[in-house]
């Protein structure tokens, strides 16, 4: 975890001030500060953790705040993400985007909710990818920092092996609605698109 000096903490606080408003507008200087902290987080992440450490989660993670969300990095852009599939076959993929998780959250798989970070840190739209494996909902992966659903989907697929079949649906959502979902453990256990559909239905019902 990065420990910031007092003057840096004040900078972060100023960066989070826009969250108190209805919309979030980041200045160029604020964006540059986030990029700086993101780069620090990359350098503070252990990219050579053992499989045992990865499973336990007890290795060094760099941390960064983007739009008020604290993210712990697991695999910085350019590093290799490794593991085993359900059949025990080992796999390895070079990350095209920074990859980590939102702290203090709980996803469908029992771990924290995962996130890929894109190039546009000022983007106010979040794209949520629902995965389906073996014909069943697996979990939701979050795409932050992308300009469109098409760009987010392409980035998602680029971080998996060729012919990856896990992609199911992608849903665009505002930062406000995303935050409501992220910190509600019950909703995190269902496909994200179902949460959005239910929210729209309730909104329509309230108009009658």
Order of alpha helices (4+ residues) and beta strands (2+ residues): alpha-alpha-alpha-beta-beta-beta-beta-beta-beta-beta-beta-alpha-beta-alpha-alpha-alpha
